[in-house]
Amino acid sequence: MLLGTADVFAADRVTPEVLASMSKAASESAAPAVLVARQLERTVLLRVVECRVVAVLHRSAATSERLVDAIRVASQGGGVLPTNLLGELLRQVENLNHEVLEPRGLNSAGFTSREIDVLRLLSEGWDTEEIGKKLCYSDRTVKNVIYVMTNRLNLRTARSWWPTPCGSASSDRPLIS
């Protein structure tokens, strides 16, 4: 059986020192990580994920077969989490979205509701003037929204990501009117 690459961390408890070591390893390697631990506090779960951990095994359940399987799944882009940790992780992501992103007008995709509205209409083939009228924005505001997204996503031009209507390669409509 051919295994891919994954970092493996083993600890009795995930302490601040263990997290620091995992964080350092994550900054030095692009490989996903597998964590084997006897105790994992809920308060550090998101920090563990930030260290590229995609698989967690409880020490008492970490047989050689399960460890090999977790490494294989992790190296193929998957994840392995006990159901209680998966549920807790989803609750923490929901709280993060509700308490941090939404108050700032953002969502988990990193776009504001204004940007999403503009992108949706762009994907339907609307030009900037039409979008402005539909959303009650000035044409300049729509163009500014597009400019901000283009810069934030490090795109050279809006044309490099601007969708065309009906998936066509070109359109008779100008991109920016």
Steps between C-alpha positions, in 0.01 A plus 500: 500500500634840400470776759512870431670756719360632827659631817412299810485653846458297819437649841337403825334845518501786252676763707611848391849354440357223279296760309813712451687200362211412269472859381873514425480175304196632309694809396787284370302234314201493267407146601175435687532374856367215712471544875499212750411618850350367819338832584393787274326796658218654300655841550802408284315320221506792254868566581576136417320539165702815433809276526373304198374209712237316294492173694473440873526162671446437869810332643304197622354444150821562305584157366763472230225433244302809602812716498597379152143561381496852651831584328370367168172695527681819609753478217214461250331818620247339735446518872440267792330633812305330776136604476510698825795707372335550161185631669702729726705631206184579305356685802820702533499591130135606531586716803796652319278587205225643721716688753795617289418506129133604488546810722764616251272439201701196387425132452713187494587562135650836597259708291266771623131475419547789254778311321287185482210696351729655237664166419163329464380760248831497316467125460159557343656730240394837638729798435602746771236758413221239515635365829507849648137562404388159629678538837445877536875569487680750282690363204818620673415296813457183293832562325666561838363170636649322197831686541525411872432131432751495213771647723418283802516184288827617336354487150653711227171596341132444558485321163714220641217392730191674369239242401336520160130437448391144430861378523590653164859590431407852397209737508382793296450695821781713634637395836492842654256745350 
